[in-house]
Every structure is written in C-alpha cells, then in structure tokens.
C-alpha cells in the first residue's frame, strides 16, 4: 500500500509507548505514521479527524464484518469508530471503543470481548501522528482474526483517511 499512500509510513512495533506496557502474549501490534500540517490539533482532535468520516465503502465493509464476526462470538457495536466530539474525555465512546487514557500527547481507546482486548493509540509527536493498535489475543479465534486482517492489509482505508486529512 505504500505506493498508493506514499506519505503514510508503516512502523516497526513501538516499544516505548503506553500500549507497550499493555502487551500480554499472544498479541498483534501495528503502527502507521504520517507528517501532519495542523500541528495545533490535540491527540483527541486527531483521533476525531481520522475516524469520524469513514468512506461509505469502509462503513459497508464494517457492517459486513460485524455480521460475520458476530457468528463467532465477537461482540459488535457501531459500524464505525466515530467519536461523539472532537474533544474526548476518559469514559467517552468512540464507536465501539471507550477512551481509557488521555495525556497531553496521546489518547488511548479500548474494547474487550471474550476473544481479545483491543487498543488504539493516537500519539502526537511534534509534526507527526502515530496511530497504533494492540490486540491481546485471548482465544484461538482471537489469534486467527488479526492474522486474517494482516493478510488482507485493510490498513489502506486508514491510510486514505490520514492522507486526505493531513497531507494536503
């Protein structure tokens, strides 16, 4: 996908962020970064800008995904990650995620079901934003699911969102 979104960079697994302290084996971890033009935005506002406006085809895929994974016992919520506001506080909902930590430079969202514990971090570092995920896998199905996503590289939709918002 790098050829399609050249300003988005796939990172090695972050070692010194908040999510690193939440790792429980087995787990899946990934991260993307991009240079941002609007450096005045807070991590909360960055999360809102990235996830609030999903293309219709992504929302459709999320709805289909929710129907399928529900058959395997995953809890499903909203078909998107749209936060209610661009200034999120601990306990606020962003789609199916709940904000659990809010620091000056980073915001952490969380969801859990019987198969996995899922985290998203939006970390702002000067003129760069890093969006990373952590999935602590609790069951065999929880281990298979992220592997399936990694094989199909659905990160292109997130790459597109970041590209549209911050690279123009």
C-alpha positions in Angstrom: 0.0 0.0 0.0 3.0 2.3 0.3 2.9 3.0 -3.4 -0.8 4.2 -3.1 -0.2 6.3 0.0 3.5 7.4 -0.1 3.2 9.8 2.9 2.0 7.1 5.2 4.7 5.0 6.8 4.4 1.6 8.4 6.4 1.5 11.6 8.1 -1.3 13.5 6.3 -2.3 16.7 6.6 0.7 19.1 8.5 -0.2 22.2 8.3 2.9 24.4 4.6 4.0 24.2 1.7 3.3 26.5 0.5 0.3 24.6 3.8 -1.4 25.0 3.1 -1.7 28.7 -0.3 -3.3 28.0 1.1 -6.2 25.9 0.0 -9.7 27.0 1.1 -12.6 24.9 0.0 -13.7 22.4 -0.6 -10.4 20.8 -0.7 -8.5 17.5 0.7 -5.0 17.1 0.9 -2.5 14.2 1.5 1.2 13.7 1.3 3.9 11.0 2.7 7.4 10.9 2.3 10.5 8.8 3.5 14.0 9.0 0.8 16.5 9.9 0.3 20.0 8.7 -2.2 21.0 11.5 0.3 20.7 14.4 -2.1 22.7 16.8 -4.5 19.7 16.9 -4.6 17.6 20.1 -4.5 13.8 20.0 -8.2 13.8 20.7 -8.9 16.1 17.7 -6.6 14.0 15.6 -8.5 10.8 16.6 -11.7 12.5 15.7 -10.4 13.7 12.3 -9.1 10.3 11.4 -12.0 8.2 12.4 -15.1 10.4 12.2 -15.5 10.4 8.5 -15.2 6.9 7.1 -15.9 6.4 3.4 -19.2 4.7 2.7 -17.4 1.6 1.4 -15.5 1.3 4.7 -18.7 1.6 6.7 -20.3 -1.1 4.4 -17.3 -3.4 5.0 -17.6 -2.8 8.8 -21.3 -3.7 8.7 -20.5 -6.9 6.8 -17.6 -7.7 9.1 -19.8 -7.2 12.2 -22.4 -9.7 10.8 -19.7 -12.3 10.2 -17.7 -12.0 13.4 -20.9 -12.0 15.5 -21.3 -15.6 14.3 -18.0 -16.4 16.0 -19.0 -14.8 19.3 -17.4 -11.4 18.9 -19.2 -8.5 20.5 -20.2 -6.0 17.8 -21.1 -2.4 18.2 -21.1 0.5 15.9 -20.0 0.1 12.3 -17.6 2.9 12.7 -15.2 4.4 15.2 -16.8 7.9 15.0 -16.3 9.8 18.3 -19.2 11.9 19.5 -16.9 15.0 19.8 -13.5 16.2 18.8 -12.6 16.7 22.4 -12.8 13.3 24.1 -12.6 12.6 27.8 -11.9 9.4 29.7 -15.1 7.2 29.6 -16.3 8.8 26.3 -17.3 6.4 23.5 -15.7 6.5 20.0 -17.8 3.9 18.1 -17.4 0.6 20.0 -14.3 1.9 21.8 -14.1 3.6 25.2 -11.5 6.3 25.9 -9.3 5.0 28.8 -6.4 7.3 28.9 -5.8 10.9 27.8 -2.5 12.5 28.1 -1.0 15.7 26.6 0.4 13.9 23.6 -1.6 10.6 23.4 -5.1 9.2 23.7 -5.9 5.6 24.2 -9.1 3.8 23.3 -10.1 0.3 24.4 -12.6 -2.5 23.7 -12.8 -6.1 25.1 -14.7 -9.2 24.4 -14.2 -12.9 25.2 -11.7 -13.4 22.3 -9.5 -10.3 22.6 -8.6 -7.0 24.2 -8.2 -4.2 21.6 -6.5 -0.9 22.0 -5.9 2.1 19.6 -3.4 4.8 20.4 -3.2 8.2 18.7 0.2 9.7 19.6 1.2 13.2 18.5 4.9 13.9 18.3 5.6 17.5 17.1 4.6 17.3 13.4 3.8 13.6 13.2 0.9 11.5 14.3 1.3 7.7 15.0 -1.8 5.5 15.1 -1.1 2.1 16.6 -3.1 -0.8 17.6 -2.6 -3.6 20.1 -4.7 -6.8 20.2 -4.1 -9.1 23.2 -5.5 -12.4 21.9 -7.4 -14.5 24.5 -8.6 -17.4 22.4 -7.8 -19.3 19.2 -10.4 -17.2 17.3 -8.9 -14.1 18.8 -5.5 -15.2 17.3 -6.9 -16.0 13.9 -8.8 -12.8 13.4 -5.8 -10.3 13.4 -3.9 -12.7 11.2 -6.7 -12.5 8.6 -6.7 -8.7 8.7 -2.9 -8.6 8.3 -3.0 -10.9 5.3 -5.6 -8.6 3.6 -4.0 -5.3 4.6 -7.1 -3.3 5.3 -4.9 -0.5 6.6 -5.4 1.1 3.2 -8.7 2.7 4.3 -7.0 4.2 7.4 -4.1 5.3 5.2 -6.5 7.1 2.9 -8.2 8.9 5.8 -4.9 10.2 7.1 -3.8 11.1 3.6 -7.0 13.1 2.9 -6.9 15.0 6.2 -3.2 15.7 6.8 -1.2 15.5 3.7 -2.7 18.3 1.6 
